[in-house]
Every structure is written in C-alpha cells, then in structure tokens.
C-alpha cells in the first residue's frame, strides 16, 4: 500500500491554487447524462472520484475526453445498464445515477453506494423523494431497482436539508411532468452549481441555494456547459495549513463567501489573514486563542472541515471544543492525533482539546478522506517524520496534494508499494 511521508515543522510559503470541487464534479458528471446532446465541463479536478464516475459513463456508452481540466461527455448513444457493484461502491456519489437514470429512462438498477465510513448514511430521503415523483423502488440483495411509468411533479419536504437528497431529487424531477417543489432543501454551493448546469441544458430550476427549490419539468435537455466551482473544502484545508505553518501563504482561486464560516473562526483564534475576494494570504500567529466549533449545514461551519480544523485546535492556548452534528462517526482521526501527542478526548460527537500540544511525527492512518486531510495537516505541523497509511482516501478528493504542498516548501512524498 502507498504511504505519505512528511518531514514536518517546515514553513509554508508561496501560492496554492484551488481545484474544482470534488462534491461538485461528483454530481455534475451524473447530471450530464440527462442531456440528449452532450456536455462540456471546465475546471474538472483530477481526483480518483472523477475517474470512478468516468468508468460508469463508459459502462453507459457515453464516451468522454478529459484533458487540461476540460471534460467532454458524449451522451448521444447512451444505453441504460445495471451499475455494477464494483463501480457503485467506489464512492458515495454513484447514487446520483439513481435520479439521473430514472429521469432519463424511467428505470435504473444500481448497487449500493460506497463512500467514507463516517456514519450510517441512509438514503431514505432520496428514496422517498423518488417515490413521491411516482417511482417504484425495490431492493434485491445489494441492489436498488427504480421503475416508473411516468414521473409526475410533486411537493417534497426533506426532514433534514440533505445535500445528496436535494441533488438526487432535482435530477429525477427535471423531466417530470409538471412542477416539483423541494422544501427544506440543502443550500450548499454545489447544489447551485448542479442547478446552473441543468439550466444550461434547458431545465427550469429556480431557488437553488435557498431552502425552497422549484422545478418545472421539461421534455428535452440540450447541450450542457458548466465551470465546476472551486473546492471550498480543499480551500479550507490549505487555509488551515497556512494558519498552522504559513509565512505569507497565498491560497488562491477561492470564493470568499464559500469559506466565510472558517475565516470567521480563524479570526476569532487570532490568525493573521489578508482576505480578498478570490484569495487569502495567511501567516501563522505567535499564539492561537481557543475556540468552540459546531458543524452545521451551509452556510454554517462545514462538517468536512471539522477534522482538518481539529489539528489547529490542538495548538490553541487553552480548551477548545469541536462538536460534530451531521454524522455520528466523524472522530476516527482523534486517536491518531493523540498518538501524535495531542491532548484531546472524545465524548460521542464532541472532542475537547486542551492545548497547546507539541505534535511529534509517528505512524498514523487516514481512516477516511477528511481524517486523511487532518493527518496531513498534523504531519506538516509535527516535528520529525509522519507516515500516513491508507492514503487512497485522500487521493479520492485532493487533486495533486503532494505537488501543491511541495511547491510551498513542505517535505512530503508518496512512498510507493515496492519501496
Ligand atoms: N441523511 C439521512 N437520510 C438521507 C440522506 C441523509 O438520514 O436520505 C442524513 C445523513 O446520514 C447525514 C445527514 O443526513 O447524517 C447529512 O447527509 P447529506 O445527505 O447532506 O450528505 P451526503 O449528500 O451524503 C455530502 C457530501 C459529504 C458532506 C455532506 C454534508 C458528497 C458526495 N458528499 O454528503 O462530503 O459531508 O454532503 O455537507 O457530496 C466529504 O467530502 O468528505 C463528504 C463526506
């Protein structure tokens, strides 16, 4: 298995350019199959989740061309096929093919999705939404079967503002007859990105980015075109790296509004930052004030940055608290922070940090994607060598993480299996 090897405690200086959003592209690729004429996507991140979805497009007979962050998808000869288990389970977002295939063919067969092991992650809101639109849903072993004679617009209320359910129902409803309303919809920027893409094809979606989305069904969807938004979680991860080890570290290509909740927490901690509309310059302060962080839906503090910011909390002067409210099991990284020397304890979904702690390099595990990001941040901060195992999780979501960090002065490399 590949490992990441980091020699820590080196100043980070220079510029890191942010890539397209993982949680944007993973929904945009399935959305593309709704077009009868194909689609062009720009700013597409080269991460393993993108590759996994391109494999599903190949199975569906949608040829693709992907170079220089530009992705061309030909949907003209699309065929409806069972999405096989080995493809579906590679990532969570394979479930967006449920909504997309159902809208396109009124029929879909797809195995259970995969993704990070951070909680039970049911998809009952997605399923209930499809049923409201007129679909029959059955489960056969590890496979879902969706079937509809026709899909008809409906009023759908989500018990929780789920990102996945909002997007999946939007996908299923774009070609349904009449009007669909999604109430208590999620407001994450990736949802706006998907709605803009569908509207570029001729869909009639309004209200994306608010808690009520309205969709007027259309019969035909033409060519789609979209720029993937910058990854706000990647942005946040490198901004935190700057707060930990930065010396005029510039993180560029961000959308300030998308990272506001993080910036406001860093200001509270006393991190030295110059914030402009599309970049931030960050310096490590001489001391960090302790803070409390509670993860929430957008525009609150993102659950995906809870693990990364926990590394910074180990460095604050006093007691800080991180409360995770979205997932039951997002504290898998804490035992490795402890192994690195952090004074932190966990009580269910809350972690209490008593800092500052001196971190010292050791062997750790990336238990999931953002836990992996936290281990990289900890490795950059620790003295000595940190070895991270199971880095496949990290490569699913961070484009060129090694090169980006090397370019700003980090000592980080991938150790291949046979070394
Ligand atoms: N939930 C249900 N039923 C459902 C759907 C969700 O109970 O039908 C619960 C979940 O179990 C969870 C909460 O609602 O407790 C929120 O889940 P949500 O549906 O919003 O999350 P998701 O769509 O599965 C996406 C991202 C996650 C990110 C969350 C929250 C993708 C592929 N994944 O997941 O990203 O944490 O939204 O912002 O877009 C990551 O990138 O590391 C990651 C896990």
Boltz pocket constraint, residues with backbone or C-beta under 6 A from the ligand:
constraints:
  - pocket:
      binder: B
      contacts: [[A, 23], [A, 26], [A, 92], [A, 93], [A, 116], [A, 119], [A, 120], [A, 121], [A, 122], [A, 123], [A, 124], [A, 125], [A, 126], [A, 127], [A, 160], [A, 161], [A, 162], [A, 163], [A, 164], [A, 165], [A, 186], [A, 188], [A, 302], [A, 303], [A, 304], [A, 325], [A, 326], [A, 327], [A, 328], [A, 369], [A, 370], [A, 397]]
      max_distance: 6.0
